[in-house]
Amino acid sequence: MSLKEKEKKIKELEEKLQRIKNDPDLIDAVEGKRIEDTIARYKEHTYSSLSAYDRVYLARKSERPHIKEYIANLFDDFIEMHGDRFFKDDQAIVGGIGYFNHLPVTVIGHQKGRNLDDNMKCQFGMASPDGYRKAMRLIKQAEKFNRPIITFVDTPGAYPGIEAEENGIGEAIGQSLMLLSDVAVPVIVFVVGEGGSGGALAISIGDHIAMLENAVYSVLSPEGFASILWKDTKGERVGEACEVMKMTAKDLYEAHIIDEIIPEALGGVHKDPALTYRKIRQVITEQLDALVRVSKKDLLNRRYAKFRKIGDYRG
């Protein structure tokens, strides 16, 4: 049974419990308690043994908090900045200036929608070259005014349309990678949902990289992996691809690609966003306190060494 089917069963039990509580003719304390215990046990069993494919499913849930929710709950007096000063304003990238514990910071992240109309406006969180050039404008501005940068990654990948290729999506991602690698201010990265391909990597070069427990981070989607490697056109090996790709937070932490895993509520961050906001706030506080004390030269040297050692299994 898939996680989606298990969640459907949980929802049906919760609805049954609610009917018992709301209808005077159905009120039965013993039956209600039995259903509550059943739900609790079933949830614990379901979410304590998630597969990589289950985590991909959770990472893609539209109910998860998006960049604007993180901004509203973590930063004060945020002012959004629009446009790349070349062509247009890409709504798939949200960025601007705010305060974190009275310290001015620059915040950049991918924006997804809650419904089809919103997703069409922000291209399902897939940024175009204009979006990454907007991000680069804010990165340069942050360095000029010595503001730490905090990014939130949640994208299936960069926008794959013809117009994106015509406008230089590869060049924009490459420039963003180069810029973040060499920007002389602290950079803290949070992978909060999907971390897909170069579209994610473009804003995830940082001094400290944290992932939510049910987020994923990979070179491409598992569907794309299965299709390319195994010629799977029916999606029959997507679950296997998720395991092989080592794309979960646990896998990436063990491979020293990320630095920290942030726990989520049982069932996913959307079940208790406030819990995750508190955890993220704690991480930002600790990391800023440490990173702002580091000289610019040491900051860049450490960042360089951090990424150079990824994949090095010698000795």
ChimeraX commands (.cxc) that place a marker at each C-alpha (Angstrom):
marker #1 position 0.00,0.00,0.00 radius 0.5
marker #1 position 1.41,3.40,-0.99 radius 0.5
marker #1 position 1.77,6.28,1.46 radius 0.5
marker #1 position -1.00,8.11,-0.39 radius 0.5
marker #1 position -3.37,5.19,0.22 radius 0.5
marker #1 position -2.34,4.95,3.87 radius 0.5
marker #1 position -3.00,8.67,4.34 radius 0.5
marker #1 position -6.42,8.21,2.76 radius 0.5
marker #1 position -7.19,5.51,5.33 radius 0.5
marker #1 position -6.02,7.81,8.16 radius 0.5
marker #1 position -8.25,10.59,6.85 radius 0.5
marker #1 position -11.26,8.26,6.72 radius 0.5
marker #1 position -10.68,7.21,10.34 radius 0.5
marker #1 position -10.31,10.85,11.43 radius 0.5
marker #1 position -13.55,11.76,9.66 radius 0.5
marker #1 position -15.33,8.85,11.34 radius 0.5
marker #1 position -14.03,10.00,14.72 radius 0.5
marker #1 position -15.21,13.55,14.06 radius 0.5
marker #1 position -18.70,12.31,13.15 radius 0.5
marker #1 position -18.89,10.39,16.42 radius 0.5
marker #1 position -17.86,13.47,18.38 radius 0.5
marker #1 position -20.26,15.83,16.58 radius 0.5
marker #1 position -23.42,13.72,16.44 radius 0.5
marker #1 position -25.27,13.35,19.79 radius 0.5
marker #1 position -26.87,10.14,18.55 radius 0.5
marker #1 position -23.47,8.62,17.77 radius 0.5
marker #1 position -21.54,9.74,20.84 radius 0.5
marker #1 position -19.73,6.70,22.19 radius 0.5
marker #1 position -16.73,7.43,24.40 radius 0.5
marker #1 position -15.41,3.88,24.24 radius 0.5
marker #1 position -15.64,3.68,20.45 radius 0.5
marker #1 position -14.14,7.16,20.10 radius 0.5
marker #1 position -11.18,6.24,22.29 radius 0.5
marker #1 position -10.67,3.03,20.34 radius 0.5
marker #1 position -10.57,4.93,17.03 radius 0.5
marker #1 position -8.20,7.55,18.48 radius 0.5
marker #1 position -5.81,4.83,19.61 radius 0.5
marker #1 position -6.07,3.11,16.22 radius 0.5
marker #1 position -5.26,6.36,14.41 radius 0.5
marker #1 position -2.28,7.07,16.68 radius 0.5
marker #1 position -0.83,3.58,16.21 radius 0.5
marker #1 position -1.41,3.61,12.47 radius 0.5
marker #1 position 0.23,7.03,12.08 radius 0.5
marker #1 position 3.23,5.95,14.11 radius 0.5
marker #1 position 3.61,2.78,12.06 radius 0.5
marker #1 position 3.11,4.62,8.75 radius 0.5
marker #1 position 5.48,7.52,9.29 radius 0.5
marker #1 position 8.21,5.71,11.23 radius 0.5
marker #1 position 9.15,3.50,8.29 radius 0.5
marker #1 position 9.09,5.80,5.27 radius 0.5
marker #1 position 10.83,4.72,2.06 radius 0.5
marker #1 position 12.73,7.14,-0.16 radius 0.5
marker #1 position 9.74,7.14,-2.50 radius 0.5
marker #1 position 7.45,8.07,0.40 radius 0.5
marker #1 position 9.69,11.03,1.21 radius 0.5
marker #1 position 9.55,12.19,-2.40 radius 0.5
marker #1 position 5.76,12.09,-2.12 radius 0.5
marker #1 position 5.87,14.17,1.08 radius 0.5
marker #1 position 8.43,16.61,-0.35 radius 0.5
marker #1 position 6.09,17.36,-3.24 radius 0.5
marker #1 position 2.94,17.95,-1.18 radius 0.5
marker #1 position 1.37,21.31,-2.02 radius 0.5
marker #1 position 0.35,21.75,1.64 radius 0.5
marker #1 position 3.97,22.17,2.73 radius 0.5
marker #1 position 4.99,25.73,3.66 radius 0.5
marker #1 position 6.39,27.77,0.80 radius 0.5
marker #1 position 8.96,30.54,0.79 radius 0.5
marker #1 position 6.45,33.28,1.63 radius 0.5
marker #1 position 5.26,31.37,4.70 radius 0.5
marker #1 position 8.85,30.91,5.85 radius 0.5
marker #1 position 9.53,34.60,5.36 radius 0.5
marker #1 position 6.39,35.64,7.26 radius 0.5
marker #1 position 7.24,33.41,10.22 radius 0.5
marker #1 position 11.00,33.89,10.44 radius 0.5
marker #1 position 11.81,37.44,9.37 radius 0.5
marker #1 position 10.63,40.93,10.30 radius 0.5
marker #1 position 9.92,43.93,8.07 radius 0.5
marker #1 position 10.58,41.97,4.88 radius 0.5
marker #1 position 10.67,43.98,1.65 radius 0.5
marker #1 position 10.42,41.94,-1.55 radius 0.5
marker #1 position 12.62,43.00,-4.47 radius 0.5
marker #1 position 11.39,42.43,-8.01 radius 0.5
marker #1 position 13.00,41.95,-11.41 radius 0.5
marker #1 position 16.44,41.11,-12.76 radius 0.5
marker #1 position 17.05,44.57,-14.30 radius 0.5
marker #1 position 17.42,42.89,-17.69 radius 0.5
marker #1 position 14.09,41.48,-18.82 radius 0.5
marker #1 position 11.32,40.64,-16.33 radius 0.5
marker #1 position 10.33,39.54,-12.83 radius 0.5
marker #1 position 10.25,35.75,-12.48 radius 0.5
marker #1 position 7.69,34.80,-9.82 radius 0.5
marker #1 position 9.35,31.41,-9.31 radius 0.5
marker #1 position 12.06,33.20,-7.31 radius 0.5
marker #1 position 11.14,35.37,-4.33 radius 0.5
marker #1 position 13.83,37.52,-2.77 radius 0.5
marker #1 position 14.32,40.59,-0.67 radius 0.5
marker #1 position 15.59,42.14,2.54 radius 0.5
marker #1 position 14.39,41.57,6.09 radius 0.5
marker #1 position 15.53,41.40,9.68 radius 0.5
marker #1 position 16.39,38.31,11.66 radius 0.5
marker #1 position 16.79,39.08,15.36 radius 0.5
marker #1 position 17.41,42.73,14.39 radius 0.5
marker #1 position 20.16,41.73,11.93 radius 0.5
marker #1 position 19.53,42.71,8.28 radius 0.5
marker #1 position 19.65,39.70,5.96 radius 0.5
marker #1 position 18.92,38.87,2.33 radius 0.5
marker #1 position 16.42,36.06,1.75 radius 0.5
marker #1 position 16.04,34.17,-1.55 radius 0.5
marker #1 position 13.92,31.13,-2.35 radius 0.5
marker #1 position 11.82,29.21,-4.85 radius 0.5
marker #1 position 8.08,29.83,-4.82 radius 0.5
marker #1 position 5.50,27.15,-5.62 radius 0.5
marker #1 position 1.74,27.60,-5.84 radius 0.5
marker #1 position -1.15,26.09,-3.91 radius 0.5
marker #1 position -3.37,25.63,-6.96 radius 0.5
marker #1 position -3.11,25.47,-10.74 radius 0.5
marker #1 position -3.48,29.22,-11.29 radius 0.5
marker #1 position -0.74,30.05,-8.79 radius 0.5
marker #1 position 1.52,27.33,-10.16 radius 0.5
marker #1 position 1.10,28.65,-13.70 radius 0.5
marker #1 position 2.27,32.08,-12.51 radius 0.5
marker #1 position 5.36,30.71,-10.82 radius 0.5
marker #1 position 5.94,27.84,-13.27 radius 0.5
marker #1 position 5.54,25.22,-10.52 radius 0.5
marker #1 position 8.61,26.60,-8.78 radius 0.5
marker #1 position 10.84,26.18,-11.84 radius 0.5
marker #1 position 12.86,29.35,-12.25 radius 0.5
marker #1 position 13.83,30.85,-15.60 radius 0.5
marker #1 position 17.09,32.68,-16.34 radius 0.5
marker #1 position 15.38,35.89,-15.19 radius 0.5
marker #1 position 14.77,34.34,-11.78 radius 0.5
marker #1 position 18.39,33.37,-11.26 radius 0.5
marker #1 position 19.56,36.76,-12.50 radius 0.5
marker #1 position 17.23,38.36,-9.95 radius 0.5
marker #1 position 18.79,36.14,-7.30 radius 0.5
marker #1 position 22.27,37.17,-8.43 radius 0.5
marker #1 position 21.31,40.84,-8.23 radius 0.5
marker #1 position 20.30,40.32,-4.62 radius 0.5
marker #1 position 23.44,38.31,-3.84 radius 0.5
marker #1 position 25.65,41.12,-5.14 radius 0.5
marker #1 position 23.61,43.64,-3.18 radius 0.5
marker #1 position 23.98,41.54,-0.03 radius 0.5
marker #1 position 27.75,41.47,-0.42 radius 0.5
marker #1 position 27.88,45.22,-1.02 radius 0.5
marker #1 position 26.02,45.93,2.23 radius 0.5
marker #1 position 27.56,43.02,4.16 radius 0.5
marker #1 position 24.26,41.21,4.72 radius 0.5
marker #1 position 24.17,37.43,5.35 radius 0.5
marker #1 position 22.23,35.43,2.75 radius 0.5
marker #1 position 19.62,32.81,3.62 radius 0.5
marker #1 position 18.15,30.66,0.84 radius 0.5
marker #1 position 15.20,28.26,0.73 radius 0.5
marker #1 position 15.32,25.56,-1.95 radius 0.5
marker #1 position 12.12,23.95,-3.25 radius 0.5
marker #1 position 12.05,23.22,-6.97 radius 0.5
marker #1 position 11.71,20.24,-9.34 radius 0.5
marker #1 position 14.43,21.91,-11.42 radius 0.5
marker #1 position 15.04,24.91,-13.63 radius 0.5
marker #1 position 12.34,25.80,-16.15 radius 0.5
marker #1 position 12.88,23.50,-19.20 radius 0.5
marker #1 position 11.09,25.56,-21.86 radius 0.5
marker #1 position 12.60,26.63,-25.17 radius 0.5
marker #1 position 12.55,30.29,-24.12 radius 0.5
marker #1 position 14.66,29.44,-21.06 radius 0.5
marker #1 position 17.26,27.82,-23.30 radius 0.5
marker #1 position 17.16,30.78,-25.67 radius 0.5
marker #1 position 17.71,33.18,-22.77 radius 0.5
marker #1 position 20.64,31.21,-21.37 radius 0.5
marker #1 position 19.42,29.09,-18.46 radius 0.5
marker #1 position 22.69,27.16,-18.30 radius 0.5
marker #1 position 24.72,30.36,-18.24 radius 0.5
marker #1 position 22.50,31.86,-15.53 radius 0.5
marker #1 position 22.83,28.79,-13.30 radius 0.5
marker #1 position 26.59,28.68,-13.87 radius 0.5
marker #1 position 26.98,32.36,-13.02 radius 0.5
marker #1 position 24.92,31.90,-9.87 radius 0.5
marker #1 position 27.08,28.96,-8.78 radius 0.5
marker #1 position 30.23,30.98,-9.34 radius 0.5
marker #1 position 28.85,34.02,-7.54 radius 0.5
marker #1 position 27.68,32.12,-4.45 radius 0.5
marker #1 position 30.97,30.26,-4.29 radius 0.5
marker #1 position 32.85,33.53,-3.98 radius 0.5
marker #1 position 30.47,35.89,-2.17 radius 0.5
marker #1 position 32.17,37.22,0.96 radius 0.5
marker #1 position 29.20,37.03,3.34 radius 0.5
marker #1 position 27.74,34.08,5.26 radius 0.5
marker #1 position 25.35,31.89,3.24 radius 0.5
marker #1 position 22.91,29.53,4.97 radius 0.5
marker #1 position 20.87,27.13,2.84 radius 0.5
marker #1 position 17.67,25.25,3.67 radius 0.5
marker #1 position 16.34,22.52,1.37 radius 0.5
marker #1 position 12.68,22.53,2.41 radius 0.5
marker #1 position 10.96,20.44,-0.28 radius 0.5
marker #1 position 12.24,19.29,-3.64 radius 0.5
marker #1 position 15.87,19.99,-4.44 radius 0.5
marker #1 position 15.95,19.18,-8.11 radius 0.5
marker #1 position 18.99,19.40,-10.37 radius 0.5
marker #1 position 20.81,22.62,-11.32 radius 0.5
marker #1 position 17.71,24.62,-10.54 radius 0.5
marker #1 position 18.21,23.79,-6.86 radius 0.5
marker #1 position 22.00,23.89,-6.89 radius 0.5
marker #1 position 21.98,27.44,-8.27 radius 0.5
marker #1 position 20.98,28.86,-4.88 radius 0.5
marker #1 position 22.34,26.15,-2.58 radius 0.5
marker #1 position 26.06,26.84,-2.46 radius 0.5
marker #1 position 26.52,27.85,1.16 radius 0.5
marker #1 position 28.52,27.68,4.36 radius 0.5
marker #1 position 25.87,25.60,6.12 radius 0.5
marker #1 position 23.31,23.43,4.32 radius 0.5
marker #1 position 20.35,22.02,6.22 radius 0.5
marker #1 position 17.54,19.80,4.94 radius 0.5
marker #1 position 14.12,19.15,6.32 radius 0.5
marker #1 position 13.63,15.52,7.29 radius 0.5
marker #1 position 11.31,14.74,4.38 radius 0.5
marker #1 position 12.94,16.95,1.76 radius 0.5
marker #1 position 14.87,15.47,-1.18 radius 0.5
marker #1 position 17.91,16.71,-3.08 radius 0.5
marker #1 position 19.15,15.10,-6.29 radius 0.5
marker #1 position 20.68,15.50,-9.71 radius 0.5
marker #1 position 17.29,14.97,-11.40 radius 0.5
marker #1 position 13.84,13.60,-10.64 radius 0.5
marker #1 position 13.51,9.86,-9.94 radius 0.5
marker #1 position 11.10,9.67,-12.88 radius 0.5
marker #1 position 13.77,11.15,-15.14 radius 0.5
marker #1 position 16.41,8.84,-13.69 radius 0.5
marker #1 position 14.29,5.72,-14.31 radius 0.5
marker #1 position 13.41,6.86,-17.81 radius 0.5
marker #1 position 16.99,7.63,-18.84 radius 0.5
marker #1 position 18.81,4.78,-17.12 radius 0.5
marker #1 position 16.27,1.97,-17.41 radius 0.5
marker #1 position 14.04,3.19,-20.27 radius 0.5
marker #1 position 11.11,3.04,-17.84 radius 0.5
marker #1 position 8.27,4.88,-19.56 radius 0.5
marker #1 position 5.49,3.58,-17.28 radius 0.5
marker #1 position 6.89,4.67,-13.93 radius 0.5
marker #1 position 7.28,1.10,-12.72 radius 0.5
marker #1 position 10.81,1.59,-11.36 radius 0.5
marker #1 position 10.49,5.08,-9.87 radius 0.5
marker #1 position 10.51,3.70,-6.32 radius 0.5
marker #1 position 13.70,1.77,-7.06 radius 0.5
marker #1 position 15.23,4.91,-8.57 radius 0.5
marker #1 position 14.52,6.84,-5.36 radius 0.5
marker #1 position 16.53,4.29,-3.38 radius 0.5
marker #1 position 19.43,4.12,-5.85 radius 0.5
marker #1 position 19.76,7.89,-6.13 radius 0.5
marker #1 position 20.37,8.39,-2.38 radius 0.5
marker #1 position 18.31,11.56,-2.41 radius 0.5
marker #1 position 16.93,11.69,1.14 radius 0.5
marker #1 position 18.22,13.90,3.94 radius 0.5
marker #1 position 19.64,10.86,5.75 radius 0.5
marker #1 position 21.52,9.70,2.65 radius 0.5
marker #1 position 22.95,13.13,1.95 radius 0.5
marker #1 position 23.97,13.71,5.55 radius 0.5
marker #1 position 25.83,10.40,5.60 radius 0.5
marker #1 position 27.57,11.40,2.35 radius 0.5
marker #1 position 28.63,14.74,3.93 radius 0.5
marker #1 position 26.79,16.72,1.25 radius 0.5
marker #1 position 24.55,18.46,3.79 radius 0.5
marker #1 position 25.41,19.53,7.32 radius 0.5
marker #1 position 22.20,19.07,9.26 radius 0.5
marker #1 position 18.77,17.42,9.22 radius 0.5
marker #1 position 15.83,19.37,10.65 radius 0.5
marker #1 position 13.07,17.14,12.08 radius 0.5
marker #1 position 9.50,17.50,10.84 radius 0.5
marker #1 position 6.23,16.78,12.60 radius 0.5
marker #1 position 4.80,13.28,12.25 radius 0.5
marker #1 position 3.24,13.20,8.79 radius 0.5
marker #1 position 5.26,16.09,7.39 radius 0.5
marker #1 position 6.06,19.74,8.05 radius 0.5
marker #1 position 2.56,20.82,6.98 radius 0.5
marker #1 position 1.09,19.02,10.00 radius 0.5
marker #1 position 2.83,21.40,12.40 radius 0.5
marker #1 position 4.68,24.19,10.56 radius 0.5
marker #1 position 5.31,26.12,13.78 radius 0.5
marker #1 position 7.53,23.30,15.04 radius 0.5
marker #1 position 9.71,23.52,11.94 radius 0.5
marker #1 position 9.81,27.32,12.03 radius 0.5
marker #1 position 11.20,27.11,15.57 radius 0.5
marker #1 position 13.83,24.57,14.50 radius 0.5
marker #1 position 14.88,26.68,11.51 radius 0.5
marker #1 position 15.03,29.81,13.66 radius 0.5
marker #1 position 17.35,27.98,16.04 radius 0.5
marker #1 position 19.63,26.88,13.18 radius 0.5
marker #1 position 19.80,30.40,11.71 radius 0.5
marker #1 position 20.56,31.90,15.13 radius 0.5
marker #1 position 23.37,29.44,15.84 radius 0.5
marker #1 position 24.92,29.66,12.39 radius 0.5
marker #1 position 24.78,33.44,12.09 radius 0.5
marker #1 position 26.32,33.77,15.54 radius 0.5
marker #1 position 29.22,31.56,14.42 radius 0.5
marker #1 position 29.65,32.73,10.81 radius 0.5
marker #1 position 29.59,36.50,11.37 radius 0.5
marker #1 position 32.67,36.07,13.56 radius 0.5
marker #1 position 34.69,34.48,10.75 radius 0.5
marker #1 position 36.91,36.69,8.60 radius 0.5
marker #1 position 35.97,36.99,4.94 radius 0.5
marker #1 position 39.16,35.23,3.88 radius 0.5
marker #1 position 38.55,32.29,6.21 radius 0.5
marker #1 position 34.87,32.17,5.23 radius 0.5
marker #1 position 35.74,31.73,1.56 radius 0.5
marker #1 position 38.53,29.25,2.27 radius 0.5
marker #1 position 36.22,27.11,4.39 radius 0.5
marker #1 position 33.48,27.20,1.75 radius 0.5
marker #1 position 35.95,26.19,-0.94 radius 0.5
marker #1 position 37.26,23.30,1.17 radius 0.5
marker #1 position 33.72,22.20,2.04 radius 0.5
marker #1 position 32.74,21.65,-1.57 radius 0.5
marker #1 position 36.12,20.34,-2.73 radius 0.5
marker #1 position 35.92,17.40,-0.32 radius 0.5
marker #1 position 32.47,16.26,-1.48 radius 0.5
marker #1 position 32.87,12.88,-3.16 radius 0.5
marker #1 position 36.46,12.42,-1.99 radius 0.5
marker #1 position 36.71,8.90,-0.54 radius 0.5
marker #1 position 40.50,8.74,-0.33 radius 0.5
marker #1 position 41.89,7.62,2.99 radius 0.5
marker link #1:1,2 radius 0.2
marker link #1:2,3 radius 0.2
marker link #1:3,4 radius 0.2
marker link #1:4,5 radius 0.2
marker link #1:5,6 radius 0.2
marker link #1:6,7 radius 0.2
marker link #1:7,8 radius 0.2
marker link #1:8,9 radius 0.2
marker link #1:9,10 radius 0.2
marker link #1:10,11 radius 0.2
marker link #1:11,12 radius 0.2
marker link #1:12,13 radius 0.2
marker link #1:13,14 radius 0.2
marker link #1:14,15 radius 0.2
marker link #1:15,16 radius 0.2
marker link #1:16,17 radius 0.2
marker link #1:17,18 radius 0.2
marker link #1:18,19 radius 0.2
marker link #1:19,20 radius 0.2
marker link #1:20,21 radius 0.2
marker link #1:21,22 radius 0.2
marker link #1:22,23 radius 0.2
marker link #1:23,24 radius 0.2
marker link #1:24,25 radius 0.2
marker link #1:25,26 radius 0.2
marker link #1:26,27 radius 0.2
marker link #1:27,28 radius 0.2
marker link #1:28,29 radius 0.2
marker link #1:29,30 radius 0.2
marker link #1:30,31 radius 0.2
marker link #1:31,32 radius 0.2
marker link #1:32,33 radius 0.2
marker link #1:33,34 radius 0.2
marker link #1:34,35 radius 0.2
marker link #1:35,36 radius 0.2
marker link #1:36,37 radius 0.2
marker link #1:37,38 radius 0.2
marker link #1:38,39 radius 0.2
marker link #1:39,40 radius 0.2
marker link #1:40,41 radius 0.2
marker link #1:41,42 radius 0.2
marker link #1:42,43 radius 0.2
marker link #1:43,44 radius 0.2
marker link #1:44,45 radius 0.2
marker link #1:45,46 radius 0.2
marker link #1:46,47 radius 0.2
marker link #1:47,48 radius 0.2
marker link #1:48,49 radius 0.2
marker link #1:49,50 radius 0.2
marker link #1:50,51 radius 0.2
marker link #1:51,52 radius 0.2
marker link #1:52,53 radius 0.2
marker link #1:53,54 radius 0.2
marker link #1:54,55 radius 0.2
marker link #1:55,56 radius 0.2
marker link #1:56,57 radius 0.2
marker link #1:57,58 radius 0.2
marker link #1:58,59 radius 0.2
marker link #1:59,60 radius 0.2
marker link #1:60,61 radius 0.2
marker link #1:61,62 radius 0.2
marker link #1:62,63 radius 0.2
marker link #1:63,64 radius 0.2
marker link #1:64,65 radius 0.2
marker link #1:65,66 radius 0.2
marker link #1:66,67 radius 0.2
marker link #1:67,68 radius 0.2
marker link #1:68,69 radius 0.2
marker link #1:69,70 radius 0.2
marker link #1:70,71 radius 0.2
marker link #1:71,72 radius 0.2
marker link #1:72,73 radius 0.2
marker link #1:73,74 radius 0.2
marker link #1:74,75 radius 0.2
marker link #1:75,76 radius 0.2
marker link #1:76,77 radius 0.2
marker link #1:77,78 radius 0.2
marker link #1:78,79 radius 0.2
marker link #1:79,80 radius 0.2
marker link #1:80,81 radius 0.2
marker link #1:81,82 radius 0.2
marker link #1:82,83 radius 0.2
marker link #1:83,84 radius 0.2
marker link #1:84,85 radius 0.2
marker link #1:85,86 radius 0.2
marker link #1:86,87 radius 0.2
marker link #1:87,88 radius 0.2
marker link #1:88,89 radius 0.2
marker link #1:89,90 radius 0.2
marker link #1:90,91 radius 0.2
marker link #1:91,92 radius 0.2
marker link #1:92,93 radius 0.2
marker link #1:93,94 radius 0.2
marker link #1:94,95 radius 0.2
marker link #1:95,96 radius 0.2
marker link #1:96,97 radius 0.2
marker link #1:97,98 radius 0.2
marker link #1:98,99 radius 0.2
marker link #1:99,100 radius 0.2
marker link #1:100,101 radius 0.2
marker link #1:101,102 radius 0.2
marker link #1:102,103 radius 0.2
marker link #1:103,104 radius 0.2
marker link #1:104,105 radius 0.2
marker link #1:105,106 radius 0.2
marker link #1:106,107 radius 0.2
marker link #1:107,108 radius 0.2
marker link #1:108,109 radius 0.2
marker link #1:109,110 radius 0.2
marker link #1:110,111 radius 0.2
marker link #1:111,112 radius 0.2
marker link #1:112,113 radius 0.2
marker link #1:113,114 radius 0.2
marker link #1:114,115 radius 0.2
marker link #1:115,116 radius 0.2
marker link #1:116,117 radius 0.2
marker link #1:117,118 radius 0.2
marker link #1:118,119 radius 0.2
marker link #1:119,120 radius 0.2
marker link #1:120,121 radius 0.2
marker link #1:121,122 radius 0.2
marker link #1:122,123 radius 0.2
marker link #1:123,124 radius 0.2
marker link #1:124,125 radius 0.2
marker link #1:125,126 radius 0.2
marker link #1:126,127 radius 0.2
marker link #1:127,128 radius 0.2
marker link #1:128,129 radius 0.2
marker link #1:129,130 radius 0.2
marker link #1:130,131 radius 0.2
marker link #1:131,132 radius 0.2
marker link #1:132,133 radius 0.2
marker link #1:133,134 radius 0.2
marker link #1:134,135 radius 0.2
marker link #1:135,136 radius 0.2
marker link #1:136,137 radius 0.2
marker link #1:137,138 radius 0.2
marker link #1:138,139 radius 0.2
marker link #1:139,140 radius 0.2
marker link #1:140,141 radius 0.2
marker link #1:141,142 radius 0.2
marker link #1:142,143 radius 0.2
marker link #1:143,144 radius 0.2
marker link #1:144,145 radius 0.2
marker link #1:145,146 radius 0.2
marker link #1:146,147 radius 0.2
marker link #1:147,148 radius 0.2
marker link #1:148,149 radius 0.2
marker link #1:149,150 radius 0.2
marker link #1:150,151 radius 0.2
marker link #1:151,152 radius 0.2
marker link #1:152,153 radius 0.2
marker link #1:153,154 radius 0.2
marker link #1:154,155 radius 0.2
marker link #1:155,156 radius 0.2
marker link #1:156,157 radius 0.2
marker link #1:157,158 radius 0.2
marker link #1:158,159 radius 0.2
marker link #1:159,160 radius 0.2
marker link #1:160,161 radius 0.2
marker link #1:161,162 radius 0.2
marker link #1:162,163 radius 0.2
marker link #1:163,164 radius 0.2
marker link #1:164,165 radius 0.2
marker link #1:165,166 radius 0.2
marker link #1:166,167 radius 0.2
marker link #1:167,168 radius 0.2
marker link #1:168,169 radius 0.2
marker link #1:169,170 radius 0.2
marker link #1:170,171 radius 0.2
marker link #1:171,172 radius 0.2
marker link #1:172,173 radius 0.2
marker link #1:173,174 radius 0.2
marker link #1:174,175 radius 0.2
marker link #1:175,176 radius 0.2
marker link #1:176,177 radius 0.2
marker link #1:177,178 radius 0.2
marker link #1:178,179 radius 0.2
marker link #1:179,180 radius 0.2
marker link #1:180,181 radius 0.2
marker link #1:181,182 radius 0.2
marker link #1:182,183 radius 0.2
marker link #1:183,184 radius 0.2
marker link #1:184,185 radius 0.2
marker link #1:185,186 radius 0.2
marker link #1:186,187 radius 0.2
marker link #1:187,188 radius 0.2
marker link #1:188,189 radius 0.2
marker link #1:189,190 radius 0.2
marker link #1:190,191 radius 0.2
marker link #1:191,192 radius 0.2
marker link #1:192,193 radius 0.2
marker link #1:193,194 radius 0.2
marker link #1:194,195 radius 0.2
marker link #1:195,196 radius 0.2
marker link #1:196,197 radius 0.2
marker link #1:197,198 radius 0.2
marker link #1:198,199 radius 0.2
marker link #1:199,200 radius 0.2
marker link #1:200,201 radius 0.2
marker link #1:201,202 radius 0.2
marker link #1:202,203 radius 0.2
marker link #1:203,204 radius 0.2
marker link #1:204,205 radius 0.2
marker link #1:205,206 radius 0.2
marker link #1:206,207 radius 0.2
marker link #1:207,208 radius 0.2
marker link #1:208,209 radius 0.2
marker link #1:209,210 radius 0.2
marker link #1:210,211 radius 0.2
marker link #1:211,212 radius 0.2
marker link #1:212,213 radius 0.2
marker link #1:213,214 radius 0.2
marker link #1:214,215 radius 0.2
marker link #1:215,216 radius 0.2
marker link #1:216,217 radius 0.2
marker link #1:217,218 radius 0.2
marker link #1:218,219 radius 0.2
marker link #1:219,220 radius 0.2
marker link #1:220,221 radius 0.2
marker link #1:221,222 radius 0.2
marker link #1:222,223 radius 0.2
marker link #1:223,224 radius 0.2
marker link #1:224,225 radius 0.2
marker link #1:225,226 radius 0.2
marker link #1:226,227 radius 0.2
marker link #1:227,228 radius 0.2
marker link #1:228,229 radius 0.2
marker link #1:229,230 radius 0.2
marker link #1:230,231 radius 0.2
marker link #1:231,232 radius 0.2
marker link #1:232,233 radius 0.2
marker link #1:233,234 radius 0.2
marker link #1:234,235 radius 0.2
marker link #1:235,236 radius 0.2
marker link #1:236,237 radius 0.2
marker link #1:237,238 radius 0.2
marker link #1:238,239 radius 0.2
marker link #1:239,240 radius 0.2
marker link #1:240,241 radius 0.2
marker link #1:241,242 radius 0.2
marker link #1:242,243 radius 0.2
marker link #1:243,244 radius 0.2
marker link #1:244,245 radius 0.2
marker link #1:245,246 radius 0.2
marker link #1:246,247 radius 0.2
marker link #1:247,248 radius 0.2
marker link #1:248,249 radius 0.2
marker link #1:249,250 radius 0.2
marker link #1:250,251 radius 0.2
marker link #1:251,252 radius 0.2
marker link #1:252,253 radius 0.2
marker link #1:253,254 radius 0.2
marker link #1:254,255 radius 0.2
marker link #1:255,256 radius 0.2
marker link #1:256,257 radius 0.2
marker link #1:257,258 radius 0.2
marker link #1:258,259 radius 0.2
marker link #1:259,260 radius 0.2
marker link #1:260,261 radius 0.2
marker link #1:261,262 radius 0.2
marker link #1:262,263 radius 0.2
marker link #1:263,264 radius 0.2
marker link #1:264,265 radius 0.2
marker link #1:265,266 radius 0.2
marker link #1:266,267 radius 0.2
marker link #1:267,268 radius 0.2
marker link #1:268,269 radius 0.2
marker link #1:269,270 radius 0.2
marker link #1:270,271 radius 0.2
marker link #1:271,272 radius 0.2
marker link #1:272,273 radius 0.2
marker link #1:273,274 radius 0.2
marker link #1:274,275 radius 0.2
marker link #1:275,276 radius 0.2
marker link #1:276,277 radius 0.2
marker link #1:277,278 radius 0.2
marker link #1:278,279 radius 0.2
marker link #1:279,280 radius 0.2
marker link #1:280,281 radius 0.2
marker link #1:281,282 radius 0.2
marker link #1:282,283 radius 0.2
marker link #1:283,284 radius 0.2
marker link #1:284,285 radius 0.2
marker link #1:285,286 radius 0.2
marker link #1:286,287 radius 0.2
marker link #1:287,288 radius 0.2
marker link #1:288,289 radius 0.2
marker link #1:289,290 radius 0.2
marker link #1:290,291 radius 0.2
marker link #1:291,292 radius 0.2
marker link #1:292,293 radius 0.2
marker link #1:293,294 radius 0.2
marker link #1:294,295 radius 0.2
marker link #1:295,296 radius 0.2
marker link #1:296,297 radius 0.2
marker link #1:297,298 radius 0.2
marker link #1:298,299 radius 0.2
marker link #1:299,300 radius 0.2
marker link #1:300,301 radius 0.2
marker link #1:301,302 radius 0.2
marker link #1:302,303 radius 0.2
marker link #1:303,304 radius 0.2
marker link #1:304,305 radius 0.2
marker link #1:305,306 radius 0.2
marker link #1:306,307 radius 0.2
marker link #1:307,308 radius 0.2
marker link #1:308,309 radius 0.2
marker link #1:309,310 radius 0.2
marker link #1:310,311 radius 0.2
marker link #1:311,312 radius 0.2
marker link #1:312,313 radius 0.2
marker link #1:313,314 radius 0.2
marker link #1:314,315 radius 0.2
view
